[in-house]
Amino acid sequence: MFEFFKKIDRHSDLMGGMAQRLGVDLGEEVSERSIKAQDYRNALLRCTHCDGVEACVEWQEDNERADVAPPYCRNRDLFSQLAE
């Protein structure tokens, strides 16, 4: 069970890092209700099922800012919507 929480924590960090690079403040989006808490949770769960974790880590290390998430990002559409 502890591994599950470690995985959630890691992907929360990855998702936050991706959002930051795309100019999206997830905390603000949830508090302003641009996205519902349930939608945030679903996005986090999508992230935990990603097969590109190492590619995501490398992409984030190589990109301080970006206009769009990489093609393999399971939340690419959500991030694009929120960045508008």
C-alpha positions in Angstrom: 0.0 0.0 0.0 2.9 2.4 0.8 4.1 1.9 -2.8 0.8 3.3 -4.1 1.2 6.5 -2.1 4.8 6.9 -3.3 3.5 6.5 -6.9 0.8 9.1 -6.3 3.3 11.5 -4.8 5.8 11.0 -7.7 3.1 11.6 -10.3 1.7 14.6 -8.5 5.2 16.1 -8.7 5.5 15.2 -12.4 2.0 16.6 -13.2 2.8 19.8 -11.2 6.1 20.2 -13.0 4.4 19.7 -16.4 1.8 22.3 -15.5 4.4 24.8 -14.3 6.3 24.5 -17.6 3.1 25.1 -19.5 2.3 28.2 -17.4 -0.7 26.5 -15.7 -1.2 26.9 -11.9 -3.2 23.8 -11.0 -3.9 25.0 -7.5 -5.4 28.2 -8.8 -7.4 26.3 -11.5 -8.9 24.1 -8.8 -9.6 26.9 -6.4 -11.2 29.0 -9.1 -13.1 26.0 -10.2 -11.8 26.1 -13.7 -11.4 22.4 -13.1 -13.3 20.3 -10.5 -11.4 18.5 -7.8 -12.7 15.2 -9.4 -11.2 16.3 -12.7 -7.9 17.0 -11.0 -8.0 13.5 -9.4 -8.8 11.9 -12.7 -5.9 13.7 -14.3 -3.5 12.5 -11.6 -4.8 8.9 -12.0 -4.2 9.2 -15.8 -0.7 10.3 -15.1 -0.1 7.3 -12.8 -0.9 5.0 -15.8 1.7 6.7 -18.0 4.4 4.5 -19.6 6.6 7.5 -20.3 7.7 8.4 -16.8 11.4 8.5 -17.6 10.8 10.4 -20.8 8.6 12.9 -18.8 11.4 13.4 -16.2 13.9 14.0 -19.0 11.6 16.3 -20.9 11.0 18.4 -17.7 14.8 18.6 -17.1 15.3 19.8 -20.7 12.4 22.3 -20.8 11.9 25.2 -18.3 9.0 26.5 -20.4 6.9 25.0 -23.2 3.8 25.9 -25.2 2.4 22.3 -25.3 3.0 19.1 -23.4 4.8 16.3 -25.2 2.7 14.0 -27.3 2.9 11.1 -24.9 1.4 13.1 -22.0 -1.9 11.6 -21.0 -3.1 15.1 -19.8 -2.0 17.0 -22.9 -5.5 18.0 -23.8 -6.3 19.2 -20.3 -3.1 21.2 -20.1 -3.9 22.8 -23.5 -7.4 23.7 -22.3 -6.1 25.2 -19.1 -3.3 27.2 -20.8 -5.8 29.1 -23.0 
